[in-house]
Amino acid sequence: MKIVMVGPDKNAKGGIASVINNFVEYFGDPSIEILDYITWKEGSSFHHLLNTIFGILRFPFFIRAEKPDILHIHVAQYGSFYRKSLYLMLGKMFKLKIILHMHGSQFEKFYEKGSVFRKKYVQYVLNKADILVVLSESWKEFYSQITTKNIEVIKNCVSVPQKNLYNKEAKDIIFFGNIGERKGVYDILDIASALQTEIPETSICLYGNGDIVKIKKIITEGHLENVIVKSWVSEEDKPAIYRKAMMHILPSYQEGLPMAILETMAQGIPNISTFVGGIPELIENRKNGVLIRPGKQEDLKEAIIELANNKAMRVAYSEESFKTIENQFSINNQKSLFYKIYNDLMRIEYSS
């Protein structure tokens, strides 16, 4: 069986790229060959346009040469959805089985705020797929209202160390992701001065890309000496950052099932996040982390201060975080679920 992953470069920045990298690295076996077809790479807007045009034009030749059985298409919202819909149409022309793997943290907004034409097109594309894979039960509930197709919930997964590597003496408060409004970074900056007073021994390290110039200006003008903006982190650099991390914070307004939370929990790092998307299916409030309502800055501040000042709480959340990922979100657990989908699709193909 040959499966083609359609999505961004597995070495690019972002959660979808991390998911595709996991598939390519860990999901192959003697009976399943997994290839990736890159639809997006880092670069300028002009580079993205050229990559889109040539990617679409080259795709039929790729299909004829590789003769895959299944297209596993990774989809977000806006431009990603429109681009991937073209690959779906081409796949259907070649009579391939299609999985749409829905990652978009803002897909509900993309759909609900769209025109009548957009809504009709979204429904048309979703109904062309053979199966939809979504990241949480809450997303399944949303998609079931706009498509009649079978929907499977398969949560994101990560590689899990053999033991909990959390450093209980660590002092850094880390953030991984797009540095901007949707991920709650401005809320972090609004409480940073108070944190500087209450827990002066800690630093807030923001790792990612996004509104870097604007964020740095706010930090300078606000004399927020406890906030440090870093670039996106390579896989090679992550272990050193994890060792210094007391906690990971992600006060997002919209999410799917963030890889940043999965990856840090796998390292035993306690998380503070929000009741959005699939996060409550990952973090059980006050058992393996802390959840707040998005935009509640006072709650965010109090949660950070409490966790920073309570080592026993951090250690308890660390152990529970590691166990959660090991038992429910490891790559081995998710492989069997995807293998079942692949095999079921091929059985349908052979019997039709």
N, C-alpha and C positions, 0 to 999 in steps of 0.2 A: 504494500500500500504506500502510495506517495502523496504527501500533503504539502501544500505550499502556504506558508504564512505570508499574508499580504499586509504590509504595514511599514512603519518607519524603520530606519536603520537601527539594528539592535544595539549599536554602540552610541546612539544619539541620547540626548537628555530627555528624561521623562519616564513616567510610569509604564506607558505602553511599550516603549523600547525595552524596559527591564523585563516585562512579561515575555516579549518575543525572544529575548536572549535566553530566558529560562527554557522555553520550548526547544530552541535550537541546541542548547547545551545539554539538556537533561532528558528530553522526551523521546528521542529516537531509540529504537530497539531493532533487533534483526528483522522484524516484520514491518516496521514503519520507518520510512525515510522522510525527514522533514527538511524542506528547503525554505529559505526566506526570499521574498521578492520585495525589494526596497522601493517604497513610494515616496519617501521623504528623507532628506538629509539636512544636516546643518548648513546654513548658508544664507545668502541674501534673498530678497523677494524674487528677484529676477532668476536666480538659481533655482528657487522652488518652482517657478513657473515652467522653466525648461525641463526640470526633472519630472514634473507632472505630465507635460506633453509627450516627452520621449518615453516615459514609463508606460503610458497608455498605448502608444504606437508600437512599442516593443513587445507588449504583453502577449498578443496572439502568437508571435513567433516563439516566445518562451514556452507557451502552453503546448504548441505543436512539438517542440523539441523535448520537453520534459515529460509530457503525457501524465500529468498528475491525476489523482482520483478525486481529491477534495481541495477546495479553496477555503482556507481558514482566514477570514478577513477581519482585521482589527480596526474598529470604527470608533471615532469620537463624534463631535458635533461640528456644525458649520462646514468649513471647507473640507475637513476630513470626511464628512458624510458624503458630500457630493462627489469627491474624488473616488471614494471606495465604491459608490454606487455604479460607477462606470466599470470598475473591475468585476463587480457582481454581474452586470449585463453581459460582459464578455465571457465570463465563466459559464453563464447559462447558454450562450451561443455554442459553447463547446460541450454542453450537456454534463457539466461537472456538478458535483454536490457542493453546496455552499453553506458554510457556517459564518454567521455574523456575530462577532464577539464584541459586545457593546461596552465600551469603556467610558464614554463621555460623561463627565461629572456635571456638565451643563446641558445635557440632552433634553431634559424636561423643559427647560427654559427655551432652548432652540426650537422645540416643537410647539409649545404653548403660545409663544410670542410670534410665531410665524404666520404668514399669510395662508389663505385657504389653499393656494397652490402648493406651498411648502408642505402643509399637513398631508395633502393628498399624495404628494410625491414620496414623503417619508413612509406613509402606509403602503404605497405601491412597492417600494424597495424592500421593506421589511417582509412583506408577504411573498416576495420572490425567493427569499432564502429558504433553505431546507430546515434550518433550526437557528434559533437565537440563543446565545450564551450571555447571561447577565451576571453581575457581580454580587448581588444581594437579593434577599426576598423583597425588599422595598422597591428595587428596580424592576423585579419581575411583576410586581403589582402595577407599576406604571406602564410597562410595555404591553401587558396583557389587555390594556384598554385600547391599544392602537394597532394590534396585529392579531391575526388568528393563528399564527404559526406556533409550533411547539417552542416553549421557552424553558431552558435549563439554567438553574443557578449553580455556577461553579465559581467559587471565590478565588481571588488571586492567591498565589502561593510563593514561597521563598525557600531558598536553601537554608537549612537549620544546622548550626554547629553541633558538635557532639555533646557539648556542655554549655551551661550558662556562662557567658564571658563578662557579665556586668561588673564594672569597677565601682564599688559602693563609696569610694573616696573621691570620685570624679566631681568636678565643679562646673562644667560647661552645661548651659542650656542650649540645645541645638534645634535648628529648624532645617528641614530638607524640602525643597520644592520651588515652585515659581514664586518669586518674591514680588508680591503684589496684593491687591485688595481681596481677590477671591480666597486666597489662603490665609487671610486674617493678619497679614504682616503689619498693616497700619494699626491694628489693635495692639499688637505687641509693642510697637513704638510708643503708643499713647500711654502705656503703663511702665515703660522702661525706666523712666526717672524715679518712679516710686520703688521699683525693684532695686535700683542702684542704691537707694537709701536703706531698704529693708534687708537686702541680701548682697552687700557690697563685694563679697568674695566671689560672686558668680559672674560669668560672662554670657551674653546671649550671642550665639554665632549663627548667622543666617547663611546657609549654603544653597546656591541656586542661581537662576538668572531671572530677568524681569525688569522691574522698575528701579534698576540699580542707581542711576544718577539721582533720581528723585529721593530715594531712600537715604542715600549718603548725605544729601543736602539737609534732610530732616535731622539726621543724626548729628551733623556738624552744628546746625543752628540750635538744636536742643541740648547740646553738650552731653550727649548720651555716650559717655565713655565706656559703658558696659556693653554696647552693641557693636558687633564686628560683622561686616559684610564680606563674605567669601564667594569665590566662584563655584560653579557646579563641580561636584566631587566625582573623581574617577573611582572605579572599583578598587584600584590599588591603594588609594588614599583613605578609603572608608575605615579600615580597621583601626588606624591611629586616631581617627575622630571618635569612633565608638568608645575607645578606651578612656577618653576624656569627658564623655557625655554623662552627666547626672540624670538628664531627662530630655525627651524630645517633645516639642510642642507643635501642634498643627491646628490652630483655631479657625478652620475653614468655614466658608459659607456654603459651598457646594463641593461634593466629592462623589466618587464612585466607591472604590475600596483602595485607599492610598497605599502604594508600595512603600512609601517612606515609613508609614506606621508598621507595616508588616516586617520590613527589614530591621527596624530598630527594636521591635518587640522580640524578634528572633535572636537579637544580641542581649536580651534581658533588660533593655533600656525602658524605664517607665514612660508612658505617654500621657499628655494632656491634650485632648482634642474636643470635638463638638458632636452633637446629636444630629449629624447629617449623613445622607447617603447610606452606605453600608457600614459606616464606622461603629454604630452600636451593636452590630453583629460580630464585631472584632474586639472591641473594648467593653467590658462589663464594668459600669461605673462603680468605683470604690472597691473593686475586687482586683483587677489587673491594670488599672489606670483611672483617669479622671475624665469625665465628660461634662461640658458646659453647653449652654445655648450660644449659638454664634452671635457675636457682637456684644456679649456681656463682659465688658472689660474688667469690671470689679471682680466678677467671679473668676476670670482668668488670672488676675493678679493674686487673689487669695489662694487659688489652687497652686500656683507656682511657689508662692512663699511657704505654704504649708508643706509641700513636698520637699522643698529645698531644706527646710528645718527639721525634717523628720526622717532620719536615716532608716529606722525600722520600717516605716511605711514604704520607702523606696525599695528596700530589699524584698518586702512582701510582694509588692507589685511586680518587681523584677522576676521573681520566681514564677508567679502566676502568668506573666506575659510570655515567658519562655515556654511554659507548659502549654499555653493556648496555641502558640504557633506550632510547636512540636506535634501536638495531638490533632490539630484541625487544619493547619495551613501549610504543611510541609509539601514539598514537590512530589514525594511519593504518594501522598494521599490524593493529590489532584490528578496525577497521571492516570490512575485507574478510571477516574470519571471521564476524562477526555478519550481514553482508549475505548471505553464503552460507546461513546457518541460516534467515534470514527467507525467502529465495527458495525454499529447499528445502521449507519448510513450506507455502508458498503453492502450489508445484507439486503437492504431495500433495493440497491442498485442491481444486485445479482438476481433478485426475485422478480424484478419488473421486466 
